[in-house]
Each structure stands twice: as structure tokens, then as C-alpha cells.
């Protein structure tokens, strides 16, 4: 069974189950088919608004996307808590113990779900700085610091004012250079306005800002247009290309993004071809690759660090548990001998504007010799 078919089946079960329970709790006075159909439509409004994104009025559509994103997250929690309370009711029924009626069950489920979503919304606007100290096997003459971030998703929940506050945090860290691991834009190049460009220009990094494409850059517009706005923002964009920072004696390999997690590496330049362009193989090598598909590429070329994003660490419970099963490293850092494979949870959001059990973050990496 294909993943798409499985997702469709899961969505049908989720929508019908949630709609039927909300009907039993609150809407039995009304026509069952009409109520359930309406709730199923609201459950799936996320899919509808995303499907017509390029066809509708810009500002009105942004509003409806935001509302449908909230509904998606809210209905996920409503589904979970109806399921939990149904299981409790079933267990108690086996012991002939009466439990709450449908109305009280619905009140409890909706209140808990709304509270979780509100707290998740508040948490999503907080930024955590996660610091890693990495001692390299290779020799460097001067230590250096990196600010790493990903998944900003401009055009989603990331306003220019919010971005400015994140940039202030970056500047307070005083990094030598900044690495951005893709998904800077959400879905539309037009969202990357002059206001955002001016904010990015305020980043203080003496040895530059290096960015790669994420899969969302390919949803946003032509590659040429995306490169143009990135250049205006002061980024050095690496698409299957390398850069060298002589002052810090470090190479950066920026990978072209896979279009989605199940894509094959055959879609892009082989890592060994990119590595062959490096003149001095004794110098540290940092890979920036949006999707953390596998550490094998870095291990193969004896790289020192890889920085990836994409996963959002699942963004909210229980999706974070699913994401952990999908990737060898879905969040945090794992060491493979001298290779440090690091995945950040990202700075922004996609879909429901909540973070439950995860954090928006900026990563600070202090690099030294062993």
C-alpha cells in the first residue's frame, strides 16, 4: 500500500470519527448528515486552502490558511482525547461502572484541546538557543562559532517583526558565520518582501551567511527568482556547491534539497563529486543539507559536521513521536566517530501554529580542536 493511500485512509477515519463524536456531544438536535458533512469539511479545510493557494486573493487566502491550520491542530487533539475517553469508557463498562455522557465527554475533550492549542501557540513564539560544543579531529588554528537555523517559513507564521526579534538573538550570540538549512520561504516567493530582506541584512556575521534550498523553496517560485531574493538578503546560496572561509580554514558544502523525504540521492550531484572540488582535504568540512536523510554521505567523505532541518522535531505531540520513527536522527546531534550529524527543530512553523513538546530554536555551535 502506497504512503499516499495510507494517508488518505487515515484522514477519512480521523475526519469521520471526530465529526461523529462532535455530533453526539453537541449537535443531535440537527440533521446528522448535514452536521457531520460540515465538520468533515472543516477538518479538511487545511487541504482545501493549500490546494487553491496560488489561485485566490492573497490577503484573504492568508487569513483562511491561518484559520484552517488552527482547525487542523485543534481537531487532531479533539480526535486524540475522544479516542482516550472512549477507551476509558469501554474499560469502565467492562466493570459495569457508568461514565460521563456524550455532552460532558465533549466539553472535557474540547476544553483540554483548546488549552493545549493555546499553550502550544504561546510556546511557538518563544525561541530557545541550543548550544553544542564540537571538538574536531582535524586541526584548526582558531576556534569559531556558528549560528545555525532552518525552516523559517516566511509567509506562514513568521512576521517581519518576529523575524527581527530572532535576528537580535542571533546577533547577541556573536557568531563568526551563519548557516541556514533551507525552507526559508514557505510557499510563495511574493511573501519574501523588502521588509524581510531588510531584516536579514541586519544579521551580524563577519564571515557571511550561507544558505541552501529546502523542499519549500521549490514550491515557492522559479529557482532564479528565489536566488535573486536570497542574494538581496545577503545570502551566499549553495546549491550543490562549495564555499571556503579562509579566515577560519573551513569548507562548506551546500547540498541541493531533495524534493521530499523519500526522494533518491540520484536527483542531485553525488557528494563525492562535490568533495573532489575541495583543494585541501585536511581542512574541516561542514555539510548543510535540508533533509536529514542519512549520515552516510558525510561519513563517506570524512566530513566533520552536517547541519539539517526539515523535521521541525515533529512540531507538536504526537507528530514528534512519528517523526522519530522516520529518521535515523530527527532532532539533536549524533556522533559517528569524527562526524557530527546535527538536526535542528527549526525557527518557524508549518501548518498548525503550535509547538507542543518541541521548541523553535537557534543552534549555536562552538568549534574547537580536540
N, C-alpha and C positions, 0 to 999 in steps of 0.2 A: 504494500500500500504506500503510495507516494505521500510525502510530507504535506503537500497541499490538500489532498483528500482528507488526511487525518485532521488537519486544522479546520477544514470546513465541517466535518462531523462533530468535532469538539465544540465549535461555535454554535452549531444547531442545538446540541444538548444543553450548553450553557444558557442560550437565549430562551429556549422553551421552559427549562426548569425554573429559571429566575422569574420569567413572566408569569408562569402558572402560580408560583408561590406568592408573588405580589398581588395577584388577583384574589387568591384565597384570603390574604391578610386584610386587604383594604377595599376591594372593588367588586364584591359579589353582588351588589345591587345593580350592577351594569351588565351589559351583554358580554358574555365571556369571550367570544371570538374577537370582538372589537377591542376589548381591553388588552388581551394577550397579544394581538397583532400590533397594537400601538407600542406596547412595551418592547416587543421583539424589534420593532423598527428603531426605537430609541437605543436599545442595546447595540444595534448595528450601525448607528449613525456615524460612528468613527470610520467605518469602511466607506460609507457613502460620501462624507465630506472630503476624505482623502482622494477618492476616485475622481471627483469633479474639481479638484484644487486648481487646475490650470484653466478651467472654463468659466469660473464665476467671478463676480466682483471682488476685488482684492480685500478691502477692509471688512466688508460684510462676511466674506468667507473666512477670514482670520478669526472673527468672533465665533462663527459656528464650529470651526475646528476646535477652538478652545473649549467650548461647551461640550462638544461630543467627546473630547479627550477626558474631561471630568466625568462624564457619564460612564465611559468605558471603565475607568478605575473604580468608580463607585459601585457599578454593577458587578464587577469582579468580587469585591468584598461582600456585597449582598449575597451573591451566589455561595461564597465560602461559608458565611455564617448561617445561611439557611441550611446548607448541607450539614454543618456541625450540629445545629439544633435538631435537625431531622434524625440524625444518628442517636443523639441523646434521647429523643422521644421514643425511638424504636427500642433502645436498650431498656428504658423505664417501663415500656409497655410489656416487655417480656416478664417483668416482675409485678405486673398489674398495678403500676404506680401511674396515676394521672399526671399529665404535664400541662403546660400552658396551651391556650387555644391559638388559633391561627393569627388572630389580631395581635395578641400580646407578643407572640413569636415575631411577627413583622415589625412591631415597634422596637423590640430589643435589637433585631438584626439591623434595621435602618439606622438607629441611633449609634450603635457601635461602628457601623460602616462609615457614617458621616464624620464621626470623631476621628477615626483613623485617617480619613482623607484630609481633614483639616490639619491635623498634626503633620501628615506627610507633605502637605503643601508648604507649611511653615518651614519644615526641615529642608525642603528642596531649595530654599533661598539662602541657606547657610552654606558656607564654604569651609571645608576642612583642609588644612595643609598636612600632607603626609610626607614625612621625611625619611629618606633612605641613605645610608652611608655605604658606599661601594668601594672596596679596595681592589684595584686591578692587578692582574698578574703581570701586565705589561708596564713598562717604565714610562712615567710621565714626569716632567721636570717641575711642573707647578700644578697643584690641585685645582680643580674647577668645580663650579656648581651649575646645575641645570634646573630650570623650571620647566616641567613637562605638563601638558594638558591635552585634552581631546574632547570631542563631542560637545562643542559649544552650541551647535544647532541654532544659529541665528535665524530668526523667523518663526521659532517655536515659542518658548517662554523667555528667551533671553533678550530683554530690552537693552538699549544702548546705555541707559543709566545703570542697570545691573552689571553690564559688562565693564563699565568704568570702575565699579567697586571691586570686581575681580582683578582688574589690572592693577589697582592700587595694592592689592595683596601681593601680586607678582613682584611689583617694584620694591615692596618692603623686604622681599626675600633677597634682593640684590643678586640675581643670577648672572653668570657670565654669558649664557645664551639660553634661548627659549626654543623648545621643540613642541610642535603642535601635531598630534597624531590623527588628523582627519576629522571629518564631519563638522567642519567649521560652519557650514551653511546647512540649513535643514532641507528645504525642498525647492526654494525659489531664489535665483540669483538676484532678483529685484529687491529682496529683503536686505541684501548687503549694501545698505545705503551709505552715503557720505558720512553720516553720523557715526556709523560703526567704524568706517575707515579711520576717522579722526581718533576714535578711542584706541584702536590698535596702534596707531602711531605714537601713543603715549607710553608704550612699553619701553622700559629702560633695560636694555640688554646690550652691553658693549660689543659683543661678538655675534650679534644677529639673532633673527627669528627664522627658524626653519620649519616649513610646513609640508605635509603630504596630503594627498587626496584621501577622503574616506568614500564609502559607497554613496553617501548622500550628495557628494559633490557631483556625481554622475546623474543624479536626479534633478539637479538644480539649474542646469543650463548647459550651453556648449563649453567644452574644455577651455577654449580660447577665452571666453568671457570670464570664467572662474579664475583663470590665471591672471587676467587683467586686473580684477579687483583685489586679488591677493597681492599682486605687485604694488598696487596703490597703497595697500595697508602696510607695506614694508616687509612682506614675507619673501624669503628665498624658498621657492616651491620646488621640491624634488620629486619628480615622477620617474621612478626607476633611474635615478641619477645619484651622483655623489657630490659631496662638498667637503672641503678641508679647511679647518680653522688652524692656521699655522701658529698663532699665539698660544694655543692650548694643545697643539700637536694631536688633534683628534679628527678622524674621518666620520662623516655622517652618510649613511646610505638611506635614501628615502625611497620606499617602495611604492609602486603604483598600487592602488587599492583593488582587492578582489571585489567583485560587484555584490557578492553576498557570501555568507559563511561557508556554503557548500561548494563554492567555486573552486576550480582547479588552478594550481600554480602555473599551468600551461598558458593562462591568459596574460601573463606578464613575463618580463625579462628574467631569466634564471639568475639567482643570487650569485652564482659563481662567476657569471659574466660581469656583473657589477663589481664584484670583489677584484676581478682581474684589472680593473681600472685604477686600483689603489697602488700608488707608487711604492710606499714604504709599509710593508706588511707587519713591521714591528710596532706600529703606532696603534693606539686604541681605535676600535670601530664600534660605532653606535648605529643600530638599525632602527628606523622609525617606520612602522608598518601598522596600518589602521586595525585590521582584523587579526587577532592573536591566534592564527590558525594552528601554528605548530612552532616549537622551538628548534626544529631540526635544521632550518636554513641557517640560523645563527650559529648553531653548533658546527655545522658543516664547514663554515668559513673561519671558524675560530674568532667570532665576534665577541665583544665584551658585554654589551648591553643591548637589549631591544626594548623599545617603548611602544606599546599598543593601547588601543582603547576599544571602542565599538560595543562592548558588552554592557556598559553602564552598571556593571555588577548586578544586573537584573533590574535595577532601579527601584523596584518595590517588591516586598514579600507578597506572594510566594514565588514570583518570577525569578528572584535571585537563586532559589534552590534549583530551578530548572536550568538556568544558565550555567551553574556549577557543573552540571552533568554534560553540557555541550562542549566545554573547552577543557583542555589539559590545565590551563591556568586562566580562570575567568576574572580574577582580581588579585591584586597584590604582586609580590615578587617571589619567584622561584629560581634557585641557583642550580645550574648544570655545570659542575666543575668551575671553569672560569667565566661562564656565560650567565648573565643575569637577565632573566626574562620577566619584564615588568608590565603589568596591565593596570591602567588607571580606570576608575569608575566614571571619569568624565566630569566636565564642568557644567554642562547643561542637561536638558531633558528631551525626551522624545515620547510623544503620546501623553498618557495621563501625567498631569503636572504635580506628581508626588514623588517623594523618596521615603520609603518605609523600610527600615532595616539596612539602608545604604546611605552614602553621603556623596554630595557634589564635592569634588576635590581638585586641588592643585598639588602636583608632586614636586618636591624639592629633592634633588639628588646631589649629594656631596661625593665627589670622585677623588680618590687618592691612590697612592701606591700601597701595596701590601707592606 
